[in-house]
C-alpha cells in the first residue's frame, strides 16, 4: 500500500528521534541490569568455589605412611606327673629333666602367649591346641610312616578392643600311655624301626578388625615335642624368639571427615547452580544478530543488484510517500525502473530504503523497534 504525504514530513522527525533515543535508553538500562546480574553471579560462583575447595581440603586429610612395631612373646612350661613308685617321693618332676617312660602318668603343659603393639588396636584371635602323632624313620624324620592330628583344645576365640596388649593362657594334660601305646603297637605289629613322638602345639591366628587402621594377619606357633616308644624321655620344646619384633606398615591414605559433608554438599550445589547460571548469562552476551540485522541482511543479500548504498540523504523538503512493506517498494521499483537507495540512520537499529523520482520519495522505514513489536503481536 502506497500513501502520499502532501505535508512533506520531515525525514528525521522529532518523534522518530525520540523513538531511537528511548530505544537506546532501554538497551542501556537492560545492559546495566545484565551487568549487575553477571557480576553478582560471578561473585557467588567465585566465593562458593573457594569455600568448596577449603571444605574439600578439610574433609579429606592425608595421613602419611608409618611403621608400627608389635611383638609376640610365647612361653611353654610343663610338669611330668608320675605313677606311684618306690623311687620318687614327689608327685611330679619339673621341666628340663630326663624321665623314665614307664613312670610317666600325665604331662601337664602350660602355654602362655602375650601380644604387645605400639598403638591401640581392635584385634580378633582364634587359637587351638593340636597333638600331632608322628611315626617316622629313625634316620630321617622327614620320611614318615604315620601322621595323625588330635584336637586337644577346640578352636577358641578372643577379642581385644582399643588396647595394645593381649594375653592367652591355656593348660592341657597329655595322657602319655595312650599315645605311647599307639606308637609301640605300630612298631611291634609291623616290626619296623621307628622314631615316634607327639608334637603338641598352640596355633594362634590373629586378625585385625576391619575398622582398625593397623592390619595384622599372621599366625604364631609354639610347640613341645614328647618322645614315644622310648625307655627314657627327653622332652624338648620350640618357642619363637621373644625378642623378635615385627613390623606392620600403615599405608598413607585419605581420611574423610563426615562432619562437614552436609555443608559441603550444599556448597557444591551452589557452585553447580551458579556456574550454570554464569554460563547462561555469558551466552546471552555473546554477539548474536537481532531481528533487524537478520531482516536487513536478507534484503541486502537477495536484492543486491537492485539496491545502491548511499552516504547522503535526500532533501528534507521532498514529498515523502511512506511504504509499509519492502515488497511494495519493489513494486514501485519495477514500475519506475529506478534503483533502491539504502541509507543507515542508526547502525543496527534503523535504515531507510527509498526510491527518488523527481521530488517524490518512496520511503520504506526499517526500524528495529517496530520489528520487535510486530513479532510480539504475532
C-alpha positions in Angstrom: 0.0 0.0 0.0 1.4 3.5 -1.0 0.4 6.6 0.9 1.3 10.1 -0.3 2.1 12.6 2.4 1.5 16.0 1.0 2.6 17.8 4.2 6.2 16.9 3.3 7.0 15.1 6.5 10.4 15.7 8.0 12.7 12.7 7.4 14.2 12.6 10.8 11.2 13.8 12.8 11.3 14.6 16.5 9.0 11.6 17.1 11.4 9.3 15.3 14.3 10.7 17.1 12.5 10.1 20.4 11.8 6.5 19.5 15.5 5.9 18.8 16.6 7.7 22.0 14.1 5.8 24.0 15.2 2.5 22.5 18.8 3.3 23.3 17.9 4.2 26.8 16.0 0.9 27.1 19.0 -1.0 25.8 21.4 0.8 28.2 19.1 0.1 31.1 18.9 -3.6 30.1 22.7 -3.8 29.8 23.2 -2.3 33.2 20.8 -4.8 34.8 22.5 -7.6 32.8 26.0 -6.5 34.1 24.7 -6.4 37.7 23.4 -9.9 37.4 26.6 -11.1 35.7 28.8 -9.6 38.4 26.6 -10.9 41.2 26.5 -14.4 39.7 30.3 -14.3 39.2 30.9 -13.3 42.8 28.6 -16.1 44.1 30.4 -18.6 41.9 33.9 -17.5 43.0 33.1 -17.4 46.7 31.3 -20.7 46.7 34.0 -22.3 44.7 36.7 -21.1 47.1 34.6 -22.3 50.0 34.1 -25.6 48.3 37.9 -26.1 47.9 38.5 -25.2 51.5 35.9 -27.6 52.7 37.2 -30.4 50.5 40.7 -29.8 51.9 39.3 -30.0 55.4 37.2 -33.1 54.7 40.0 -35.1 53.2 43.1 -35.3 55.4 46.0 -37.3 54.1 47.8 -39.5 56.7 51.3 -40.3 55.9 52.5 -43.9 55.8 54.0 -45.1 59.1 55.5 -48.3 60.6 54.1 -49.9 63.7 56.0 -52.5 65.7 54.5 -55.4 67.5 55.8 -58.4 69.4 54.7 -61.9 70.2 56.0 -63.3 73.5 55.5 -67.1 74.0 56.4 -69.5 76.7 55.9 -73.2 77.5 56.0 -74.6 81.0 55.3 -78.2 81.9 55.3 -80.8 84.7 55.6 -84.5 84.4 53.3 -86.3 86.8 54.5 -89.7 87.9 52.8 -93.0 88.6 53.2 -94.4 92.1 56.7 -95.8 92.5 59.2 -96.6 95.2 61.8 -94.1 94.0 60.3 -90.7 93.7 58.6 -89.2 96.7 57.3 -86.1 94.8 54.1 -86.2 92.8 55.7 -84.6 89.7 59.0 -83.6 88.2 59.8 -80.2 86.8 60.8 -79.5 83.2 64.3 -80.0 81.7 64.9 -83.4 83.1 65.3 -86.9 81.7 62.2 -89.0 82.5 61.7 -92.8 82.8 59.0 -93.5 80.3 57.3 -96.3 82.3 56.9 -93.9 85.3 55.1 -91.1 83.3 51.4 -90.8 84.1 50.5 -87.4 82.6 52.3 -84.4 81.2 50.8 -81.1 82.3 51.6 -78.3 79.8 51.0 -74.6 80.2 51.1 -72.4 77.0 51.5 -68.7 77.5 51.1 -66.1 74.7 51.5 -62.3 75.1 50.8 -59.8 72.3 52.3 -56.3 72.5 51.8 -53.5 70.0 52.8 -49.8 69.9 49.3 -48.5 69.1 45.9 -49.4 70.5 44.1 -51.8 68.1 41.0 -53.9 67.8 42.2 -57.5 67.3 40.5 -60.9 67.0 42.3 -64.1 68.0 41.4 -67.7 67.3 43.5 -70.5 68.6 43.5 -74.2 69.3 45.9 -76.9 70.7 46.8 -79.8 68.4 48.6 -83.1 69.3 50.3 -84.5 66.2 51.3 -88.1 66.5 54.2 -88.8 64.1 55.9 -92.2 63.4 58.9 -91.7 61.1 62.1 -93.3 60.0 64.8 -93.2 62.8 67.4 -92.0 60.2 65.2 -89.3 58.6 62.3 -87.8 60.4 61.1 -86.2 57.2 60.2 -89.7 55.9 57.1 -90.7 57.9 55.2 -94.0 58.4 52.3 -92.4 60.1 50.9 -89.0 60.9 47.7 -88.1 62.7 46.4 -84.9 64.4 44.3 -84.9 67.5 42.4 -81.8 68.6 43.3 -81.3 72.2 41.6 -77.9 72.6 38.8 -76.9 70.1 39.1 -73.5 68.4 38.6 -70.7 70.9 38.1 -67.0 70.0 39.2 -64.0 71.9 38.9 -60.3 71.0 40.5 -57.1 72.3 39.2 -53.6 71.8 41.2 -50.4 71.7 44.2 -51.7 73.6 47.8 -52.5 72.9 48.2 -55.9 74.6 46.6 -59.3 74.8 47.3 -62.5 76.8 46.4 -66.1 76.3 47.0 -68.8 78.8 45.9 -72.4 78.3 46.6 -75.7 80.1 46.4 -79.1 78.6 47.1 -82.6 80.1 48.5 -85.3 78.0 47.8 -89.0 78.8 51.2 -90.3 78.0 50.3 -94.0 78.0 47.6 -93.5 75.4 49.9 -92.1 72.7 52.9 -94.2 73.8 50.8 -97.4 73.4 49.8 -96.3 69.9 53.4 -95.8 68.8 54.6 -99.0 70.5 51.8 -101.1 68.9 52.7 -99.8 65.4 56.3 -100.6 65.9 55.7 -104.2 67.3 52.9 -105.0 64.8 54.8 -104.0 61.7 58.3 -104.9 63.0 60.0 -101.7 61.8 62.5 -99.4 63.3 60.7 -96.1 64.1 61.2 -92.8 65.8 57.9 -91.7 67.3 56.9 -88.6 69.1 53.9 -86.5 70.0 54.2 -82.8 68.8 51.8 -80.7 70.9 51.5 -77.1 69.6 49.4 -74.0 70.3 48.3 -72.4 67.0 47.2 -68.8 67.2 45.7 -66.8 64.3 45.2 -63.1 64.8 43.3 -60.8 62.5 42.8 -57.1 62.9 39.2 -55.9 62.8 38.2 -54.1 59.6 37.7 -50.7 61.3 41.2 -50.7 62.8 43.9 -48.7 61.0 46.5 -51.4 61.7 46.2 -54.6 59.6 47.8 -57.6 61.3 47.1 -61.0 59.9 49.5 -63.8 60.8 50.0 -67.0 62.7 52.0 -67.9 65.8 53.1 -71.4 66.8 54.8 -72.7 69.9 55.3 -76.5 70.3 56.6 -79.2 72.6 58.0 -82.5 71.4 57.3 -85.6 73.5 59.3 -88.7 72.5 57.3 -92.0 72.4 58.2 -95.7 72.4 61.4 -95.0 74.3 62.8 -96.1 77.7 63.8 -92.6 78.6 62.1 -89.4 77.6 63.9 -86.1 76.8 61.2 -83.5 76.2 62.1 -80.6 74.0 60.0 -77.5 73.1 60.2 -75.0 70.3 59.3 -71.4 71.2 59.8 -68.5 68.8 62.4 -65.9 69.9 60.6 -63.5 72.2 63.0 -60.7 71.1 61.7 -60.9 67.5 59.9 -57.6 66.8 57.7 -57.5 63.7 56.7 -54.5 61.6 53.4 -53.6 60.1 53.2 -50.8 57.6 50.2 -48.5 57.6 49.9 -47.1 54.1 49.3 -43.4 53.5 45.6 -42.7 53.0 43.0 -40.0 52.8 40.7 -39.9 55.8 37.3 -38.5 55.2 35.7 -36.2 57.8 32.0 -36.8 57.5 31.1 -34.0 60.0 31.1 -31.3 57.2 29.5 -33.4 54.5 26.1 -31.7 54.6 27.7 -28.2 54.4 30.0 -29.4 51.6 27.0 -30.8 49.7 25.1 -27.5 49.9 28.2 -25.5 48.8 28.8 -27.9 45.9 25.2 -27.5 44.8 25.6 -23.7 44.9 28.7 -23.9 42.8 27.0 -26.0 40.2 23.9 -23.7 40.0 25.9 -20.5 39.9 28.2 -22.0 37.2 25.2 -22.9 35.1 23.7 -19.5 35.5 27.0 -17.8 34.8 27.3 -19.8 31.5 23.8 -18.8 30.6 24.5 -15.1 31.2 27.7 -15.2 29.2 25.9 -16.9 26.3 23.4 -14.0 26.4 26.2 -11.5 26.0 27.8 -13.3 23.1 27.2 -11.5 19.8 24.1 -12.5 18.1 22.1 -10.9 15.3 18.8 -9.2 16.2 15.6 -9.5 14.1 16.5 -6.2 12.5 20.0 -7.4 11.5 18.7 -10.7 10.1 16.0 -8.9 8.1 18.4 -6.3 6.8 21.0 -8.9 5.8 18.3 -10.9 4.0 17.2 -7.8 1.9 20.7 -6.8 1.0 21.6 -10.4 0.0 18.5 -11.2 -2.0 18.2 -7.8 -3.8 21.8 -6.8 -4.0 21.6 -6.0 -7.7 18.6 -3.6 -7.1 20.0 -1.7 -4.1 22.5 1.1 -4.0 24.3 2.0 -0.8 24.4 5.8 -0.2 26.0 8.0 2.4 23.8 11.0 1.6 20.2 11.5 2.4 17.6 13.1 0.1 16.3 16.6 0.6 14.1 17.1 3.6 11.7 19.2 1.6 10.9 16.3 -0.8 7.4 14.8 -1.0 7.6 11.7 1.3 5.5 8.7 0.3 5.7 6.1 3.1 5.7 2.4 2.2 4.7 -0.1 4.8 6.4 -3.2 3.2 9.6 -3.7 1.3 7.7 -5.8 -1.3 5.7 -2.7 -2.1 8.9 -0.8 -2.6 10.0 -3.5 -5.0 6.7 -3.0 -7.0 7.5 0.8 -7.2 11.0 0.0 -8.4 9.6 -2.3 -11.2 7.2 0.4 -12.3 9.6 3.3 -12.3 12.7 1.3 -13.3 14.7 3.3 -10.7 17.3 1.9 -8.1 16.5 1.4 -4.5 18.7 3.6 -2.3 19.9 2.3 1.2 20.9 4.7 3.9 21.8 3.8 7.6 20.0 6.1 10.0 21.3 4.3 13.1 23.6 1.3 12.6 22.0 -1.8 13.9 18.7 0.0 14.7 17.2 1.8 11.7 17.6 2.1 8.0 15.9 3.9 5.1 15.2 2.2 1.8 13.9 4.8 -0.8 13.4 5.5 -4.4 13.8 9.0 -5.6 11.5 10.1 -8.5 12.0 13.9 -9.1 10.6 15.4 -5.9 8.8 12.3 -4.8 10.5 10.0 -2.3 9.1 6.5 -1.9 10.3 5.5 1.6 10.4 2.2 3.5 11.5 2.7 7.1 13.2 -0.4 8.5 13.0 0.1 12.3 14.3 -2.4 14.9 11.7 -1.4 17.5 8.8 -1.8 15.0 10.1 -5.3 14.1 10.2 -6.4 17.7 6.7 -5.0 18.4 5.4 -6.7 15.2 7.0 -10.1 16.2 5.4 -9.8 19.7 1.9 -9.1 18.3 2.0 -12.2 16.0 
